[in-house]
Amino acid sequence: MSGYTFAEKALARAAGVSSARAGDILDVRPDLMFSHDNSAAIRRIFLEMGAKKIARPDRIAITFDHAVPAPTTKHAQNHAEIREWVKEQGIAHLFEVGRGICHQVISEEVLILPGETILGADSHSTHFGWLGAFGAGVGRTEMAALWATGELWMRVPDSMRIALTGTLTPGVTAKDVSLRILGNYGVEGGIYASVEFAGDTISTLSLDQRAVLPNMMAEFGAKNAYLPPDKAVFDYLDARRTRDYTPLYPDPDAVYAHDYTIDVSQLEPQIALPNQPDNVVNLSEALGEPIQQAFIGTCTNGRLEDIQAAAEVLRGHKVRCRLVVIPASSEVYLAATRAGYIETLIEAGAAIATPGCGPCMGNHLGVPAPNEATISSANRNFKGRMGTPDAPVYLASPYVVAASAVAGKIADPREVLPLSR
């Protein structure tokens, strides 16, 4: 019999069974369940179900991040309801306005560890594969059921392996790799799959870079995504964790539905054209397209190295269009401030906003006007994604976004300054 994939091992562990195979239906008890500003809506569903008490409040986290500080009375009311709900139910983890985006904050707080399972009421819960966890997004009704029972039935996904080989050239990042995957295989290429990364490239990536890959696999349709944890991950966790864990790895003879290999050393900077994340071309094919706004942030590319990349490009320059920068968390914001990156960005003309999601979902802090084009480090560029139906959105790395802000049009960062890393 063939070996087991990561997903098969992780969900068997979460269900408390000895083994599982793709296609099996399991009652999964996740190690952590989380939601954000949508918790008010989840609470209403929970109560409509007739439930009264959350089954495992010690395993629940809530983060204010999608509209912070509250831009309307309705948002403020939702936040107030959630705060009262947390007190009433004894929910273990609440992260207030300004702490940051759920995926980044939960990673910083080390509420989830390698081999564990986390289910979140947010599609980018695939993010937690960066540390070797099984992370998956669920709907509001499913999260209400999780609150009520502490478990959820799930089908074990089929798995695909994407082997990354080689080393990225200066100015090319994990965001470019992610975009190339979408360009190669399409936004439905990973539907309900466990995307399991392998290859020698992974060890060359910083932790900030690694998080981009599983996060962006939400745009691939993936149920979860996984990177094998190594010493760099373990060292990060050892400085923060409060409990032990057992990492899980796929068996060498595991069987995959698809097996792809990408040589990243041959990759150029990539860009997704409007209005699909898989409408991807080499950056050289889009140079010179005018933009009116640039945005750096989100759970995909709002970490410290992303802000550092922008500062490297912007140092000594002035932006020629609006540049909005939103750190992914207060920890990132503070580190970027101490390193001098925020000063560089402000001197270049950038606007810095409270840690959170910002305009990524189109309801807060940076929504474009009609017919204004935005180049963004976010993960989605569907028509109307940033809140304005007739405002096209391009997706690229922070390097490319910053260079384009300097030029006032889509530009190659390698032409703005010599990049050494």
HELIX and SHEET records of a PDB file:
HELIX    1   1 PHE A    6  ALA A   15  1                                  10    
HELIX    2   2 SER A   39  GLU A   48  1                                  10    
HELIX    3   3 PRO A   57  ARG A   59  5                                   3    
HELIX    4   4 THR A   73  GLN A   89  1                                  17    
HELIX    5   5 CYS A  102  GLU A  109  1                                   8    
HELIX    6   6 SER A  123  LEU A  131  5                                   9    
HELIX    7   7 ARG A  140  THR A  149  1                                  10    
HELIX    8   8 ALA A  174  TYR A  185  1                                  12    
HELIX    9   9 ILE A  202  THR A  204  5                                   3    
HELIX   10  10 LEU A  207  MET A  216  1                                  10    
HELIX   11  11 MET A  217  PHE A  220  5                                   4    
HELIX   12  12 LYS A  231  ASP A  238  1                                   8    
HELIX   13  13 VAL A  264  GLN A  266  5                                   3    
HELIX   14  14 LEU A  283  GLU A  285  5                                   3    
HELIX   15  15 THR A  298  ASN A  301  1                                   4    
HELIX   16  16 LEU A  304  LEU A  314  1                                  11    
HELIX   17  17 SER A  330  ARG A  338  1                                   9    
HELIX   18  18 TYR A  341  ALA A  348  1                                   8    
HELIX   19  19 GLY A  358  MET A  361  5                                   4    
HELIX   20  20 PRO A  398  ALA A  407  1                                  10    
HELIX   21  21 PRO A  413  VAL A  416  1                                   4    
SHEET    1   A 2 ILE A  25  VAL A  28  0                                        
SHEET    2   A 2 LEU A 152  ARG A 155 -1                                        
SHEET    1   B 5 HIS A  93  PHE A  95  0                                        
SHEET    2   B 5 ILE A  60  THR A  63  1                                        
SHEET    3   B 5 LEU A  32  SER A  35  1                                        
SHEET    4   B 5 THR A 117  GLY A 120  1                                        
SHEET    5   B 5 PHE A 134  GLY A 137  1                                        
SHEET    1   C 4 ASN A 224  TYR A 226  0                                        
SHEET    2   C 4 ALA A 193  ALA A 198  1                                        
SHEET    3   C 4 ASP A 158  THR A 165  1                                        
SHEET    4   C 4 HIS A 258  ASP A 263  1                                        
SHEET    1   D 2 GLN A 270  ALA A 272  0                                        
SHEET    2   D 2 VAL A 280  ASN A 282 -1                                        
SHEET    1   E 5 ALA A 351  ILE A 352  0                                        
SHEET    2   E 5 ARG A 322  VAL A 325  1                                        
SHEET    3   E 5 GLN A 293  ILE A 296  1                                        
SHEET    4   E 5 THR A 374  SER A 376  1                                        
SHEET    5   E 5 VAL A 393  LEU A 395  1                                        
END                                                                             
